[in-house]
Amino acid sequence: MQFDIPIQAQVPSGLAAMHNFMMDHDPNDIDHHLDGGEDDFDPSPGQPQENKFSTLADGAITQAEKNQAGMILHK
């Protein structure tokens, strides 16, 4: 769903508040989601990652990407 910019601006702080609340009340909650395998952790955090669509975190937004986003927004 699309939300106005003022609402979108509140999402990160809301997620941070939820995270802090969960960590205060059950700091070991994530343990049952992880099986302890190597696949549970990002081997190179913050580095570009390849996927079937494109390379994530790889430089500035191109004009083609801006055009594609514009088409989606104006449907």
N, CA, C and O atoms as a GROMACS GRO file, in nm:
protein
  300
    1MET      N    1   0.083  -0.117   0.000
    1MET     CA    2   0.000   0.000   0.000
    1MET      C    3   0.088   0.124   0.000
    1MET      O    4   0.200   0.123   0.050
    2GLN      N    5   0.036   0.229  -0.055
    2GLN     CA    6   0.110   0.353  -0.057
    2GLN      C    7   0.057   0.445   0.053
    2GLN      O    8  -0.063   0.455   0.075
    3PHE      N    9   0.151   0.510   0.120
    3PHE     CA   10   0.116   0.601   0.227
    3PHE      C   11   0.181   0.736   0.199
    3PHE      O   12   0.280   0.744   0.128
    4ASP      N   13   0.125   0.841   0.255
    4ASP     CA   14   0.181   0.974   0.241
    4ASP      C   15   0.319   0.979   0.306
    4ASP      O   16   0.349   0.901   0.396
    5ILE      N   17   0.403   1.072   0.260
    5ILE     CA   18   0.539   1.086   0.310
    5ILE      C   19   0.544   1.105   0.462
    5ILE      O   20   0.630   1.045   0.526
    6PRO      N   21   0.456   1.186   0.524
    6PRO     CA   22   0.463   1.200   0.670
    6PRO      C   23   0.446   1.066   0.743
    6PRO      O   24   0.509   1.043   0.846
    7ILE      N   25   0.362   0.980   0.691
    7ILE     CA   26   0.344   0.846   0.752
    7ILE      C   27   0.468   0.762   0.729
    7ILE      O   28   0.516   0.696   0.821
    8GLN      N   29   0.521   0.764   0.605
    8GLN     CA   30   0.642   0.686   0.575
    8GLN      C   31   0.758   0.730   0.664
    8GLN      O   32   0.840   0.647   0.704
    9ALA      N   33   0.767   0.858   0.693
    9ALA     CA   34   0.875   0.909   0.776
    9ALA      C   35   0.868   0.855   0.920
    9ALA      O   36   0.970   0.851   0.989
   10GLN      N   37   0.750   0.814   0.964
   10GLN     CA   38   0.734   0.762   1.099
   10GLN      C   39   0.764   0.613   1.110
   10GLN      O   40   0.780   0.561   1.221
   11VAL      N   41   0.772   0.544   0.998
   11VAL     CA   42   0.792   0.398   1.001
   11VAL      C   43   0.924   0.357   1.066
   11VAL      O   44   0.922   0.270   1.153
   12PRO      N   45   1.039   0.416   1.029
   12PRO     CA   46   1.164   0.370   1.094
   12PRO      C   47   1.165   0.387   1.245
   12PRO      O   48   1.210   0.297   1.317
   13SER      N   49   1.116   0.500   1.294
   13SER     CA   50   1.117   0.518   1.439
   13SER      C   51   1.017   0.424   1.506
   13SER      O   52   1.041   0.378   1.618
   14GLY      N   53   0.906   0.394   1.439
   14GLY     CA   54   0.810   0.298   1.494
   14GLY      C   55   0.870   0.158   1.500
   14GLY      O   56   0.851   0.087   1.599
   15LEU      N   57   0.941   0.119   1.396
   15LEU     CA   58   1.006  -0.013   1.396
   15LEU      C   59   1.115  -0.020   1.503
   15LEU      O   60   1.131  -0.123   1.569
   16ALA      N   61   1.190   0.088   1.520
   16ALA     CA   62   1.293   0.091   1.623
   16ALA      C   63   1.230   0.078   1.762
   16ALA      O   64   1.283   0.008   1.848
   17ALA      N   65   1.117   0.145   1.783
   17ALA     CA   66   1.048   0.136   1.912
   17ALA      C   67   1.000  -0.006   1.937
   17ALA      O   68   1.011  -0.058   2.048
   18MET      N   69   0.945  -0.070   1.833
   18MET     CA   70   0.899  -0.209   1.848
   18MET      C   71   1.017  -0.301   1.879
   18MET      O   72   1.007  -0.388   1.966
   19HIS      N   73   1.128  -0.282   1.810
   19HIS     CA   74   1.247  -0.362   1.834
   19HIS      C   75   1.293  -0.347   1.979
   19HIS      O   76   1.319  -0.446   2.047
   20ASN      N   77   1.302  -0.222   2.026
   20ASN     CA   78   1.346  -0.198   2.163
   20ASN      C   79   1.251  -0.259   2.264
   20ASN      O   80   1.295  -0.313   2.366
   21PHE      N   81   1.121  -0.250   2.239
   21PHE     CA   82   1.022  -0.310   2.329
   21PHE      C   83   1.042  -0.462   2.337
   21PHE      O   84   1.042  -0.520   2.445
   22MET      N   85   1.060  -0.525   2.220
   22MET     CA   86   1.079  -0.670   2.219
   22MET      C   87   1.209  -0.710   2.289
   22MET      O   88   1.213  -0.809   2.361
   23MET      N   89   1.314  -0.632   2.267
   23MET     CA   90   1.442  -0.664   2.332
   23MET      C   91   1.434  -0.646   2.483
   23MET      O   92   1.499  -0.719   2.558
   24ASP      N   93   1.355  -0.548   2.529
   24ASP     CA   94   1.338  -0.528   2.673
   24ASP      C   95   1.261  -0.643   2.736
   24ASP      O   96   1.290  -0.682   2.849
   25HIS      N   97   1.163  -0.698   2.664
   25HIS     CA   98   1.075  -0.800   2.722
   25HIS      C   99   1.118  -0.943   2.694
   25HIS      O  100   1.082  -1.032   2.770
   26ASP      N  101   1.193  -0.967   2.588
   26ASP     CA  102   1.241  -1.102   2.558
   26ASP      C  103   1.362  -1.094   2.466
   26ASP      O  104   1.350  -1.116   2.345
   27PRO      N  105   1.480  -1.063   2.522
   27PRO     CA  106   1.599  -1.045   2.439
   27PRO      C  107   1.644  -1.171   2.366
   27PRO      O  108   1.722  -1.162   2.271
   28ASN      N  109   1.596  -1.288   2.406
   28ASN     CA  110   1.636  -1.413   2.341
   28ASN      C  111   1.533  -1.461   2.239
   28ASN      O  112   1.541  -1.574   2.192
   29ASP      N  113   1.436  -1.375   2.206
   29ASP     CA  114   1.328  -1.414   2.115
   29ASP      C  115   1.379  -1.462   1.980
   29ASP      O  116   1.323  -1.555   1.923
   30ILE      N  117   1.484  -1.400   1.928
   30ILE     CA  118   1.532  -1.436   1.794
   30ILE      C  119   1.597  -1.574   1.791
   30ILE      O  120   1.608  -1.634   1.684
   31ASP      N  121   1.640  -1.625   1.905
   31ASP     CA  122   1.711  -1.752   1.909
   31ASP      C  123   1.629  -1.866   1.849
   31ASP      O  124   1.686  -1.954   1.785
   32HIS      N  125   1.498  -1.866   1.868
   32HIS     CA  126   1.419  -1.977   1.814
   32HIS      C  127   1.396  -1.964   1.664
   32HIS      O  128   1.348  -2.059   1.601
   33HIS      N  129   1.428  -1.848   1.604
   33HIS     CA  130   1.417  -1.832   1.460
   33HIS      C  131   1.542  -1.876   1.386
   33HIS      O  132   1.539  -1.901   1.266
   34LEU      N  133   1.652  -1.886   1.458
   34LEU     CA  134   1.779  -1.923   1.398
   34LEU      C  135   1.812  -2.066   1.433
   34LEU      O  136   1.799  -2.107   1.549
   35ASP      N  137   1.855  -2.143   1.335
   35ASP     CA  138   1.893  -2.281   1.364
   35ASP      C  139   2.043  -2.295   1.387
   35ASP      O  140   2.093  -2.406   1.408
   36GLY      N  141   2.114  -2.184   1.385
   36GLY     CA  142   2.257  -2.188   1.413
   36GLY      C  143   2.343  -2.214   1.290
   36GLY      O  144   2.465  -2.222   1.302
   37GLY      N  145   2.281  -2.227   1.174
   37GLY     CA  146   2.357  -2.254   1.053
   37GLY      C  147   2.422  -2.129   0.997
   37GLY      O  148   2.386  -2.017   1.032
   38GLU      N  149   2.519  -2.150   0.909
   38GLU     CA  150   2.590  -2.038   0.847
   38GLU      C  151   2.497  -1.952   0.762
   38GLU      O  152   2.524  -1.833   0.744
   39ASP      N  153   2.389  -2.009   0.708
   39ASP     CA  154   2.298  -1.934   0.621
   39ASP      C  155   2.216  -1.829   0.696
   39ASP      O  156   2.151  -1.746   0.633
   40ASP      N  157   2.219  -1.832   0.828
   40ASP     CA  158   2.140  -1.738   0.907
   40ASP      C  159   2.202  -1.600   0.912
   40ASP      O  160   2.135  -1.503   0.950
   41PHE      N  161   2.328  -1.588   0.875
   41PHE     CA  162   2.398  -1.461   0.889
   41PHE      C  163   2.451  -1.413   0.755
   41PHE      O  164   2.493  -1.493   0.671
   42ASP      N  165   2.450  -1.283   0.735
   42ASP     CA  166   2.503  -1.222   0.613
   42ASP      C  167   2.655  -1.225   0.622
   42ASP      O  168   2.713  -1.165   0.712
   43PRO      N  169   2.721  -1.294   0.530
   43PRO     CA  170   2.868  -1.305   0.538
   43PRO      C  171   2.939  -1.173   0.509
   43PRO      O  172   3.053  -1.153   0.552
   44SER      N  173   2.873  -1.083   0.438
   44SER     CA  174   2.936  -0.954   0.407
   44SER      C  175   2.833  -0.843   0.420
   44SER      O  176   2.786  -0.790   0.319
   45PRO      N  177   2.798  -0.806   0.543
   45PRO     CA  178   2.694  -0.705   0.563
   45PRO      C  179   2.733  -0.572   0.499
   45PRO      O  180   2.848  -0.528   0.506
   46GLY      N  181   2.635  -0.508   0.435
   46GLY     CA  182   2.656  -0.379   0.374
   46GLY      C  183   2.717  -0.382   0.236
   46GLY      O  184   2.733  -0.278   0.173
   47GLN      N  185   2.750  -0.500   0.187
   47GLN     CA  186   2.810  -0.513   0.055
   47GLN      C  187   2.702  -0.542  -0.048
   47GLN      O  188   2.597  -0.597  -0.013
   48PRO      N  189   2.725  -0.506  -0.175
   48PRO     CA  190   2.625  -0.535  -0.279
   48PRO      C  191   2.593  -0.684  -0.286
   48PRO      O  192   2.682  -0.768  -0.274
   49GLN      N  193   2.466  -0.715  -0.305
   49GLN     CA  194   2.421  -0.853  -0.313
   49GLN      C  195   2.350  -0.875  -0.446
   49GLN      O  196   2.262  -0.796  -0.482
   50GLU      N  197   2.385  -0.979  -0.518
   50GLU     CA  198   2.320  -1.012  -0.644
   50GLU      C  199   2.190  -1.086  -0.616
   50GLU      O  200   2.184  -1.168  -0.525
   51ASN      N  201   2.087  -1.057  -0.695
   51ASN     CA  202   1.965  -1.136  -0.691
   51ASN      C  203   1.912  -1.147  -0.833
   51ASN      O  204   1.978  -1.101  -0.927
   52LYS      N  205   1.795  -1.207  -0.851
   52LYS     CA  206   1.745  -1.229  -0.986
   52LYS      C  207   1.698  -1.101  -1.055
   52LYS      O  208   1.675  -1.101  -1.176
   53PHE      N  209   1.684  -0.992  -0.980
   53PHE     CA  210   1.637  -0.868  -1.038
   53PHE      C  211   1.752  -0.774  -1.074
   53PHE      O  212   1.752  -0.716  -1.183
   54SER      N  213   1.848  -0.760  -0.984
   54SER     CA  214   1.952  -0.660  -1.003
   54SER      C  215   2.055  -0.677  -0.893
   54SER      O  216   2.054  -0.776  -0.820
   55THR      N  217   2.144  -0.580  -0.883
   55THR     CA  218   2.239  -0.576  -0.773
   55THR      C  219   2.186  -0.478  -0.670
   55THR      O  220   2.158  -0.362  -0.703
   56LEU      N  221   2.173  -0.523  -0.548
   56LEU     CA  222   2.124  -0.436  -0.442
   56LEU      C  223   2.238  -0.351  -0.389
   56LEU      O  224   2.353  -0.395  -0.387
   57ALA      N  225   2.209  -0.230  -0.348
   57ALA     CA  226   2.307  -0.139  -0.288
   57ALA      C  227   2.424  -0.114  -0.382
   57ALA      O  228   2.540  -0.115  -0.339
   58ASP      N  229   2.394  -0.092  -0.508
   58ASP     CA  230   2.502  -0.075  -0.606
   58ASP      C  231   2.493   0.062  -0.671
   58ASP      O  232   2.453   0.074  -0.787
   59GLY      N  233   2.530   0.165  -0.598
   59GLY     CA  234   2.540   0.298  -0.656
   59GLY      C  235   2.410   0.374  -0.660
   59GLY      O  236   2.310   0.336  -0.599
   60ALA      N  237   2.414   0.486  -0.734
   60ALA     CA  238   2.299   0.575  -0.743
   60ALA      C  239   2.190   0.516  -0.831
   60ALA      O  240   2.214   0.425  -0.910
   61ILE      N  241   2.070   0.568  -0.816
   61ILE     CA  242   1.955   0.524  -0.895
   61ILE      C  243   1.974   0.572  -1.039
   61ILE      O  244   2.007   0.688  -1.063
   62THR      N  245   1.953   0.482  -1.133
   62THR     CA  246   1.969   0.517  -1.274
   62THR      C  247   1.841   0.582  -1.326
   62THR      O  248   1.735   0.572  -1.263
   63GLN      N  249   1.851   0.647  -1.442
   63GLN     CA  250   1.734   0.708  -1.503
   63GLN      C  251   1.630   0.602  -1.539
   63GLN      O  252   1.510   0.626  -1.527
   64ALA      N  253   1.675   0.485  -1.583
   64ALA     CA  254   1.582   0.377  -1.616
   64ALA      C  255   1.503   0.333  -1.493
   64ALA      O  256   1.383   0.306  -1.502
   65GLU      N  257   1.569   0.327  -1.378
   65GLU     CA  258   1.500   0.291  -1.254
   65GLU      C  259   1.399   0.399  -1.214
   65GLU      O  260   1.290   0.368  -1.167
   66LYS      N  261   1.436   0.525  -1.234
   66LYS     CA  262   1.343   0.634  -1.204
   66LYS      C  263   1.221   0.626  -1.294
   66LYS      O  264   1.108   0.645  -1.248
   67ASN      N  265   1.243   0.598  -1.422
   67ASN     CA  266   1.131   0.587  -1.515
   67ASN      C  267   1.039   0.472  -1.477
   67ASN      O  268   0.916   0.485  -1.480
   68GLN      N  269   1.099   0.357  -1.440
   68GLN     CA  270   1.018   0.241  -1.402
   68GLN      C  271   0.937   0.272  -1.277
   68GLN      O  272   0.820   0.236  -1.270
   69ALA      N  273   0.996   0.339  -1.178
   69ALA     CA  274   0.924   0.375  -1.057
   69ALA      C  275   0.812   0.472  -1.088
   69ALA      O  276   0.704   0.463  -1.031
   70GLY      N  277   0.837   0.565  -1.179
   70GLY     CA  278   0.734   0.661  -1.219
   70GLY      C  279   0.615   0.595  -1.283
   70GLY      O  280   0.501   0.635  -1.261
   71MET      N  281   0.641   0.491  -1.365
   71MET     CA  282   0.530   0.418  -1.428
   71MET      C  283   0.446   0.347  -1.324
   71MET      O  284   0.324   0.341  -1.337
   72ILE      N  285   0.509   0.292  -1.222
   72ILE     CA  286   0.438   0.220  -1.116
   72ILE      C  287   0.351   0.317  -1.037
   72ILE      O  288   0.236   0.287  -1.005
   73LEU      N  289   0.406   0.435  -1.005
   73LEU     CA  290   0.334   0.533  -0.925
   73LEU      C  291   0.214   0.593  -0.998
   73LEU      O  292   0.117   0.634  -0.935
   74HIS      N  293   0.221   0.599  -1.130
   74HIS     CA  294   0.115   0.666  -1.207
   74HIS      C  295   0.015   0.569  -1.269
   74HIS      O  296  -0.055   0.605  -1.363
   75LYS      N  297   0.008   0.447  -1.217
   75LYS     CA  298  -0.090   0.350  -1.268
   75LYS      C  299  -0.228   0.384  -1.220
   75LYS      O  300  -0.324   0.314  -1.253
   0.00000   0.00000   0.00000
